[in-house]
């Protein structure tokens, strides 16, 4: 029951947060007369000067809030990290859902977007971040559910290293076009083979951790359950 109520709370928070952020994007686009399809090149008064710094600060604040909900609902570092991943994934998916409801954008999974600006511009078709977010939600819920049963995770150095390597490869695919964007250019092509390889490595590491944990013996709690 606690897992279900926590999952519903995190999902409601992330979905509502996505609504607010999507609404802010729509307001800014209308106020600055920016077309939703006008993303590249990254130049012009709409992202210049203080606005660029404010946008970076807003992105950082978003990450803090998503991490914060994980820390609030989790009891140990493992389930805190898991719930933060779930919150991030749901927020990211519904960010695009709400934008589509409000303004009909993105037009499809191949629509390009500027994902982050920290520390350099991230970009890619929206299908890519949605795939990452779906994986975060799936593995995050599985990990949170298992962590709630009071059993540890056999992470190990190898699995942790593979998870980090896979994540780094995925990030590399998102920032592959950063040099062009920083000079006012447009992205060329998205490195799907690199992205898929990173996702595969990270997913294998996560699945391996969950499977290894299933082989462990439960720790008895104070009630002897």
Secondary structure, 3 states (H helix, E strand, C coil): CHHHHHHHHHHHHHHHHHHHHHHHHHHHHHHCCCCCCCCCCCCCHHHCCHHHHHHHHHHHHHHHHHHHHHHHHCCCHHHHHHHHHHHHHHHHHHHHHHHHHHHCCCCCCCCEEEEECCCCCEEEEHHHHHHHHHHHHHHHHHHHHHHCCCCCCCCHHHHHHHHHHHHHHHHHHHCCCHHHHHCCCCCCCCCHHHHHHHHHHHHHHHHHHHHHHHCCCCCCCCCCC
